[in-house]
């Protein structure tokens, strides 16, 4: 039996994270994206944002956490993602990444998912659609210790 046997259209899951300065610095170090709008307060104060903001892909990365750990879960293979960055994420914002099943593919091997990130005020900061290969239950059980 596959994970897709219990997955249905409309199912959703989310994770939330407070974005800290250290997250931004570490993300910049890992990716090499040293854009001063993320790292230099003086520079960022002269931008339309008026202050430092988080990398858009830092928020997008939280979608991966939902996919891997909650829905569909362990063993999910991320295949495709569209993203629209709609609002900045600032240091101290709480970002909630949410994934919702839009459709299950033929033979229940893949799923199309609505992906959104919102801040603590409910403002959508990122919107998109993902396609994933669904995990096989047998492999998922191995990683869950079942």
Z-matrix of the N, CA and C atoms (Angstrom, degrees):
N
C 1 1.455
C 2 1.528 1 109.31
N 3 1.310 2 117.63 1 137.07
C 4 1.456 3 123.40 2 -179.65
C 5 1.515 4 110.98 3 -94.92
N 6 1.326 5 115.02 4 160.03
C 7 1.467 6 121.98 5 173.64
C 8 1.524 7 109.94 6 -55.90
N 9 1.338 8 117.08 7 -34.91
C 10 1.455 9 121.95 8 -177.35
C 11 1.521 10 112.13 9 -62.63
N 12 1.353 11 118.68 10 -18.53
C 13 1.456 12 121.27 11 178.66
C 14 1.520 13 111.51 12 -65.46
N 15 1.318 14 117.55 13 -24.96
C 16 1.461 15 120.66 14 -179.60
C 17 1.528 16 112.36 15 -108.74
N 18 1.315 17 117.65 16 -4.65
C 19 1.454 18 122.73 17 -177.95
C 20 1.521 19 109.15 18 -89.39
N 21 1.329 20 116.63 19 132.65
C 22 1.461 21 119.58 20 -178.92
C 23 1.514 22 113.01 21 -132.95
N 24 1.320 23 115.36 22 157.38
C 25 1.459 24 121.54 23 175.96
C 26 1.526 25 108.42 24 -57.49
N 27 1.320 26 115.38 25 133.01
C 28 1.471 27 121.17 26 -179.01
C 29 1.517 28 113.55 27 96.06
N 30 1.333 29 117.96 28 -16.39
C 31 1.470 30 120.24 29 176.02
C 32 1.526 31 108.41 30 -61.41
N 33 1.326 32 116.29 31 144.58
C 34 1.464 33 119.42 32 -179.85
C 35 1.520 34 110.83 33 -148.00
N 36 1.325 35 114.01 34 162.13
C 37 1.463 36 121.57 35 176.47
C 38 1.519 37 107.42 36 -155.55
N 39 1.329 38 115.83 37 161.46
C 40 1.464 39 119.47 38 -179.10
C 41 1.527 40 110.82 39 -150.76
N 42 1.321 41 114.49 40 162.34
C 43 1.455 42 122.95 41 169.57
C 44 1.528 43 107.13 42 -135.98
N 45 1.320 44 115.93 43 151.51
C 46 1.465 45 121.48 44 178.67
C 47 1.519 46 109.56 45 -126.77
N 48 1.334 47 114.44 46 149.48
C 49 1.464 48 120.49 47 179.06
C 50 1.513 49 109.27 48 -150.70
N 51 1.326 50 115.82 49 135.46
C 52 1.459 51 121.29 50 170.40
C 53 1.520 52 106.79 51 -79.64
N 54 1.327 53 116.96 52 127.20
C 55 1.456 54 121.87 53 -179.11
C 56 1.527 55 108.82 54 -86.23
N 57 1.326 56 114.95 55 116.83
C 58 1.468 57 121.54 56 -178.80
C 59 1.521 58 110.52 57 -103.38
N 60 1.308 59 115.91 58 160.57
C 61 1.463 60 120.50 59 176.49
C 62 1.517 61 110.21 60 -55.88
N 63 1.320 62 117.19 61 -41.05
C 64 1.462 63 120.41 62 -178.85
C 65 1.531 64 111.71 63 -62.59
N 66 1.331 65 118.01 64 -32.28
C 67 1.462 66 121.07 65 176.66
C 68 1.522 67 110.41 66 -63.14
N 69 1.336 68 115.94 67 -43.32
C 70 1.464 69 121.36 68 -178.89
C 71 1.523 70 110.44 69 -66.21
N 72 1.317 71 116.49 70 -44.73
C 73 1.461 72 120.78 71 -179.98
C 74 1.524 73 110.33 72 -63.29
N 75 1.326 74 117.48 73 -45.90
C 76 1.465 75 120.65 74 179.75
C 77 1.527 76 111.24 75 -64.45
N 78 1.326 77 117.07 76 -40.33
C 79 1.460 78 120.45 77 178.63
C 80 1.527 79 110.12 78 -61.99
N 81 1.326 80 116.60 79 -42.83
C 82 1.467 81 121.14 80 178.36
C 83 1.526 82 110.18 81 -61.57
N 84 1.321 83 116.89 82 -43.47
C 85 1.460 84 120.63 83 -179.96
C 86 1.527 85 111.82 84 -64.97
N 87 1.312 86 117.02 85 -41.46
C 88 1.466 87 121.44 86 -178.48
C 89 1.527 88 110.91 87 -68.34
N 90 1.329 89 116.85 88 -43.75
C 91 1.462 90 120.29 89 -173.71
C 92 1.525 91 113.69 90 -91.05
N 93 1.332 92 117.58 91 -20.89
C 94 1.454 93 120.87 92 -174.99
C 95 1.520 94 113.02 93 82.74
N 96 1.322 95 117.61 94 5.37
C 97 1.468 96 122.15 95 178.51
C 98 1.526 97 108.33 96 -84.45
N 99 1.324 98 114.94 97 94.54
C 100 1.459 99 121.55 98 -176.55
C 101 1.536 100 112.12 99 -101.56
N 102 1.307 101 117.51 100 27.31
C 103 1.459 102 121.40 101 178.48
C 104 1.536 103 108.73 102 -50.16
N 105 1.331 104 118.00 103 127.01
C 106 1.465 105 120.02 104 -176.22
C 107 1.530 106 114.24 105 -64.61
N 108 1.328 107 118.34 106 -16.38
C 109 1.469 108 119.17 107 176.56
C 110 1.534 109 110.30 108 -64.72
N 111 1.333 110 116.15 109 -20.48
C 112 1.462 111 121.27 110 178.82
C 113 1.527 112 112.73 111 -94.40
N 114 1.341 113 116.89 112 -27.43
C 115 1.458 114 120.21 113 -166.92
C 116 1.527 115 115.77 114 -119.59
N 117 1.312 116 118.47 115 -18.41
C 118 1.469 117 122.09 116 -172.41
C 119 1.528 118 110.03 117 -119.66
N 120 1.331 119 115.60 118 106.82
C 121 1.472 120 121.06 119 -175.97
C 122 1.527 121 111.48 120 -59.80
N 123 1.321 122 116.93 121 -42.09
C 124 1.473 123 120.12 122 -179.07
C 125 1.531 124 110.45 123 -62.26
N 126 1.322 125 116.13 124 -47.25
C 127 1.462 126 120.25 125 178.32
C 128 1.530 127 110.58 126 -61.60
N 129 1.321 128 116.17 127 -48.72
C 130 1.461 129 121.40 128 -175.90
C 131 1.527 130 112.31 129 -62.60
N 132 1.338 131 116.82 130 -30.17
C 133 1.472 132 119.45 131 -179.64
C 134 1.525 133 111.63 132 -64.76
N 135 1.329 134 117.67 133 -21.47
C 136 1.453 135 121.50 134 178.56
C 137 1.521 136 114.08 135 -92.50
N 138 1.322 137 117.81 136 3.80
C 139 1.465 138 121.98 137 178.85
C 140 1.524 139 109.48 138 -94.35
N 141 1.319 140 118.09 139 168.57
C 142 1.474 141 120.39 140 176.31
C 143 1.528 142 113.86 141 -57.75
N 144 1.341 143 116.90 142 -21.06
C 145 1.471 144 120.42 143 -179.62
C 146 1.522 145 112.08 144 -79.87
N 147 1.332 146 117.18 145 -25.16
C 148 1.459 147 121.79 146 177.89
C 149 1.512 148 115.02 147 75.83
N 150 1.296 149 117.36 148 -3.12
C 151 1.468 150 122.40 149 -179.26
C 152 1.525 151 108.85 150 -164.27
N 153 1.329 152 115.56 151 170.96
C 154 1.460 153 120.61 152 177.76
C 155 1.526 154 110.02 153 -63.57
N 156 1.326 155 114.34 154 145.04
C 157 1.463 156 120.39 155 176.17
C 158 1.521 157 109.12 156 -129.21
N 159 1.315 158 114.99 157 159.95
C 160 1.461 159 121.13 158 177.56
C 161 1.522 160 109.93 159 -76.81
N 162 1.303 161 115.94 160 153.59
C 163 1.460 162 121.81 161 172.37
C 164 1.537 163 108.10 162 -59.96
N 165 1.315 164 116.44 163 137.65
C 166 1.460 165 119.61 164 177.23
C 167 1.517 166 112.35 165 -59.27
N 168 1.329 167 115.50 166 -36.87
C 169 1.460 168 119.26 167 -178.63
C 170 1.526 169 112.87 168 -71.39
N 171 1.322 170 117.44 169 -17.14
C 172 1.464 171 119.93 170 174.14
C 173 1.529 172 108.94 171 -65.65
N 174 1.318 173 116.51 172 -46.28
C 175 1.470 174 120.08 173 176.05
C 176 1.520 175 110.67 174 -63.66
N 177 1.336 176 116.10 175 -43.57
C 178 1.465 177 120.21 176 -179.50
C 179 1.523 178 110.89 177 -59.80
N 180 1.323 179 116.71 178 -33.75
C 181 1.456 180 120.38 179 178.98
C 182 1.512 181 113.63 180 -61.02
N 183 1.320 182 116.75 181 -26.47
C 184 1.463 183 119.80 182 178.33
C 185 1.523 184 111.76 183 -66.76
N 186 1.340 185 116.52 184 -26.15
C 187 1.464 186 119.93 185 175.93
C 188 1.521 187 109.00 186 -62.01
N 189 1.331 188 116.29 187 -41.75
C 190 1.461 189 120.34 188 177.73
C 191 1.514 190 112.26 189 -58.69
N 192 1.326 191 116.44 190 -35.54
C 193 1.469 192 120.06 191 178.26
C 194 1.526 193 110.86 192 -65.05
N 195 1.325 194 117.21 193 -40.55
C 196 1.471 195 119.92 194 177.69
C 197 1.528 196 109.57 195 -63.77
N 198 1.339 197 116.08 196 -48.15
C 199 1.460 198 120.24 197 -177.61
C 200 1.523 199 111.88 198 -59.86
N 201 1.317 200 117.02 199 -45.32
C 202 1.463 201 121.24 200 -175.27
C 203 1.519 202 113.40 201 -75.41
N 204 1.326 203 116.64 202 -35.90
C 205 1.460 204 119.18 203 -170.16
C 206 1.534 205 114.92 204 -105.91
N 207 1.334 206 117.27 205 -20.03
C 208 1.469 207 118.38 206 -174.34
C 209 1.523 208 113.78 207 -126.88
N 210 1.315 209 117.84 208 -56.48
C 211 1.462 210 120.79 209 -173.51
C 212 1.516 211 110.18 210 -146.37
N 213 1.273 212 119.78 211 115.53
C 214 1.458 213 129.06 212 0.24
C 215 1.530 214 114.87 213 -70.32
N 216 1.340 215 119.20 214 -25.11
C 217 1.456 216 120.19 215 174.62
C 218 1.515 217 113.37 216 119.96
N 219 1.323 218 114.94 217 -169.97
C 220 1.464 219 122.41 218 -176.49
C 221 1.524 220 111.37 219 -51.96
N 222 1.323 221 115.73 220 131.98
C 223 1.452 222 120.90 221 179.93
C 224 1.515 223 114.01 222 95.82
N 225 1.333 224 117.63 223 -6.77
C 226 1.470 225 121.24 224 177.36
C 227 1.523 226 109.42 225 -64.64
N 228 1.322 227 116.52 226 138.74
C 229 1.461 228 122.30 227 177.11
C 230 1.527 229 107.99 228 -110.50
N 231 1.316 230 115.76 229 116.29
C 232 1.464 231 123.79 230 178.98
C 233 1.524 232 107.43 231 -73.69
N 234 1.341 233 118.61 232 119.41
C 235 1.456 234 121.22 233 -176.47
C 236 1.525 235 114.03 234 -110.28
N 237 1.314 236 117.16 235 -32.07
C 238 1.459 237 119.90 236 -172.34
C 239 1.519 238 109.67 237 -156.89
N 240 1.345 239 116.79 238 147.98
C 241 1.467 240 120.28 239 179.00
C 242 1.517 241 109.53 240 -155.22
N 243 1.329 242 116.74 241 129.71
C 244 1.456 243 121.19 242 168.22
C 245 1.519 244 106.69 243 -105.73
N 246 1.324 245 116.48 244 147.72
C 247 1.468 246 120.79 245 -178.29
C 248 1.519 247 110.51 246 -139.90
N 249 1.319 248 115.27 247 139.96
C 250 1.463 249 122.43 248 168.80
C 251 1.524 250 106.09 249 -126.12
N 252 1.327 251 115.98 250 121.21
C 253 1.461 252 121.36 251 178.86
C 254 1.527 253 107.38 252 -90.87
N 255 1.323 254 116.66 253 114.76
C 256 1.460 255 121.71 254 -169.05
C 257 1.522 256 114.84 255 -106.19
N 258 1.323 257 117.70 256 -24.21
C 259 1.466 258 121.13 257 -178.87
C 260 1.526 259 108.50 258 -155.25
N 261 1.335 260 116.79 259 152.08
C 262 1.469 261 119.17 260 -179.32
C 263 1.526 262 112.16 261 -74.50
N 264 1.324 263 114.04 262 153.81
C 265 1.462 264 121.79 263 172.67
C 266 1.515 265 106.49 264 -110.32
N 267 1.325 266 115.74 265 127.04
C 268 1.462 267 121.70 266 -176.75
C 269 1.522 268 110.60 267 -105.37
N 270 1.307 269 115.23 268 159.91
C 271 1.465 270 120.36 269 175.83
C 272 1.522 271 108.23 270 -57.75
N 273 1.317 272 116.75 271 129.98
C 274 1.458 273 122.75 272 -178.75
C 275 1.517 274 114.02 273 96.17
N 276 1.333 275 117.73 274 -12.51
C 277 1.468 276 119.77 275 176.98
C 278 1.526 277 109.81 276 -68.99
N 279 1.320 278 115.51 277 147.86
C 280 1.454 279 121.68 278 171.35
C 281 1.515 280 107.33 279 -100.34
N 282 1.318 281 115.56 280 117.52
C 283 1.453 282 121.04 281 179.80
C 284 1.525 283 108.57 282 -101.26
N 285 1.329 284 115.30 283 130.01
C 286 1.459 285 121.11 284 174.94
C 287 1.515 286 108.20 285 -113.19
N 288 1.329 287 115.37 286 118.09
C 289 1.461 288 121.98 287 175.79
C 290 1.518 289 107.70 288 -94.22
N 291 1.331 290 115.63 289 129.55
C 292 1.471 291 121.07 290 -178.04
C 293 1.521 292 109.05 291 -127.64
N 294 1.310 293 115.11 292 138.11
C 295 1.457 294 123.33 293 178.21
C 296 1.526 295 107.34 294 -122.29
N 297 1.338 296 116.38 295 133.47
C 298 1.464 297 121.37 296 177.67
C 299 1.525 298 109.07 297 -131.57
N 300 1.319 299 116.61 298 134.65
C 301 1.460 300 121.54 299 -179.96
C 302 1.528 301 109.49 300 -72.87
N 303 1.349 302 115.17 301 122.05
C 304 1.465 303 121.50 302 176.37
C 305 1.520 304 111.42 303 -94.28
N 306 1.330 305 115.83 304 -40.79
C 307 1.469 306 119.96 305 178.06
C 308 1.521 307 110.09 306 -159.49
N 309 1.322 308 113.79 307 153.48
C 310 1.459 309 121.72 308 176.06
C 311 1.526 310 106.28 309 -106.22
N 312 1.332 311 116.71 310 131.01
C 313 1.453 312 121.70 311 -177.66
C 314 1.514 313 113.72 312 -70.94
N 315 1.325 314 113.76 313 169.61
C 316 1.461 315 119.86 314 176.54
C 317 1.519 316 110.61 315 -56.19
N 318 1.295 317 115.66 316 144.49
C 319 1.463 318 123.28 317 179.28
C 320 1.530 319 112.34 318 61.13
N 321 1.314 320 116.63 319 13.62
C 322 1.471 321 123.05 320 175.10
C 323 1.519 322 113.02 321 54.61
N 324 1.341 323 116.85 322 37.41
C 325 1.460 324 120.55 323 179.20
C 326 1.519 325 112.67 324 -101.95
N 327 1.330 326 117.27 325 -15.02
C 328 1.465 327 120.21 326 -178.30
C 329 1.522 328 109.79 327 -141.83
N 330 1.332 329 114.32 328 167.11
C 331 1.461 330 119.95 329 177.43
C 332 1.523 331 109.13 330 -145.69
N 333 1.319 332 115.18 331 148.12
C 334 1.463 333 122.57 332 173.36
C 335 1.526 334 105.92 333 -105.50
N 336 1.340 335 116.30 334 131.84
C 337 1.458 336 121.62 335 -170.69
C 338 1.526 337 111.37 336 -130.46
N 339 1.311 338 116.15 337 137.46
C 340 1.464 339 121.34 338 170.98
C 341 1.519 340 106.77 339 -80.50
N 342 1.316 341 116.60 340 132.48
C 343 1.465 342 121.14 341 -179.04
C 344 1.523 343 109.17 342 -124.54
N 345 1.315 344 116.50 343 127.94
C 346 1.459 345 120.90 344 177.96
C 347 1.519 346 110.07 345 -139.48
N 348 1.316 347 114.78 346 151.34
C 349 1.458 348 121.71 347 170.36
C 350 1.520 349 106.81 348 -126.18
N 351 1.319 350 115.89 349 133.58
C 352 1.459 351 121.80 350 177.43
C 353 1.518 352 108.92 351 -124.89
N 354 1.340 353 115.17 352 158.20
C 355 1.466 354 118.39 353 174.38
C 356 1.525 355 109.44 354 -94.89
N 357 1.313 356 115.85 355 -177.00
C 358 1.465 357 121.93 356 -175.68
C 359 1.525 358 112.64 357 -64.11
N 360 1.317 359 118.04 358 -16.16
C 361 1.468 360 122.07 359 178.37
C 362 1.523 361 111.86 360 -95.39
N 363 1.334 362 116.75 361 2.58
C 364 1.457 363 120.98 362 -179.70
C 365 1.520 364 114.00 363 84.15
N 366 1.328 365 117.02 364 6.02
C 367 1.462 366 121.30 365 178.30
C 368 1.530 367 108.90 366 -74.60
N 369 1.325 368 116.38 367 129.25
C 370 1.465 369 120.50 368 177.19
C 371 1.526 370 107.70 369 -74.86
N 372 1.324 371 116.19 370 118.40
C 373 1.461 372 121.05 371 -179.49
C 374 1.528 373 111.22 372 -99.29
N 375 1.324 374 116.72 373 -19.62
C 376 1.453 375 122.08 374 -178.34
C 377 1.516 376 108.14 375 -153.09
N 378 1.337 377 115.46 376 139.56
C 379 1.455 378 120.93 377 179.92
C 380 1.517 379 108.14 378 -139.24
N 381 1.313 380 117.61 379 143.57
C 382 1.451 381 119.40 380 178.89
C 383 1.511 382 113.32 381 -174.32
N 384 1.322 383 113.92 382 -172.45
C 385 1.466 384 122.09 383 178.70
C 386 1.522 385 107.45 384 -136.49
N 387 1.319 386 115.63 385 137.03
C 388 1.464 387 121.52 386 178.02
C 389 1.516 388 109.88 387 -119.80
N 390 1.323 389 115.08 388 154.00
C 391 1.456 390 122.44 389 170.45
C 392 1.522 391 106.22 390 -123.26
N 393 1.325 392 115.60 391 131.04
C 394 1.464 393 120.55 392 -179.57
C 395 1.518 394 110.50 393 -130.22
N 396 1.318 395 114.23 394 153.56
C 397 1.463 396 121.10 395 169.02
C 398 1.524 397 104.98 396 -89.70
N 399 1.309 398 116.23 397 128.68
C 400 1.464 399 120.57 398 -176.12
C 401 1.524 400 111.36 399 -76.16
N 402 1.324 401 115.86 400 145.81
C 403 1.474 402 119.87 401 179.41
C 404 1.525 403 111.41 402 -72.00
N 405 1.304 404 114.57 403 149.29
C 406 1.460 405 120.27 404 173.26
C 407 1.527 406 106.39 405 -83.68
N 408 1.300 407 116.87 406 136.65
C 409 1.452 408 120.53 407 -176.01
C 410 1.527 409 112.28 408 -57.96
N 411 1.325 410 117.32 409 -39.77
C 412 1.469 411 121.42 410 -178.51
C 413 1.530 412 110.22 411 -57.96
N 414 1.337 413 116.92 412 -45.19
C 415 1.466 414 120.47 413 179.68
C 416 1.514 415 110.48 414 -69.46
N 417 1.312 416 117.40 415 -37.34
C 418 1.457 417 121.55 416 -179.25
C 419 1.527 418 109.97 417 -63.74
N 420 1.323 419 117.13 418 -40.64
C 421 1.465 420 121.28 419 -179.61
C 422 1.519 421 110.95 420 -62.53
N 423 1.328 422 116.66 421 -38.22
C 424 1.469 423 121.15 422 179.30
C 425 1.522 424 110.26 423 -57.18
N 426 1.343 425 116.94 424 -43.64
C 427 1.463 426 120.93 425 -176.93
C 428 1.522 427 112.24 426 -79.92
N 429 1.302 428 116.79 427 -18.86
C 430 1.463 429 120.22 428 175.83
C 431 1.523 430 112.01 429 -88.77
N 432 1.345 431 116.29 430 -2.97
C 433 1.457 432 120.53 431 179.56
C 434 1.497 433 113.76 432 76.77
N 435 1.331 434 117.10 433 20.58
C 436 1.472 435 120.78 434 -178.83
C 437 1.514 436 111.24 435 -86.87
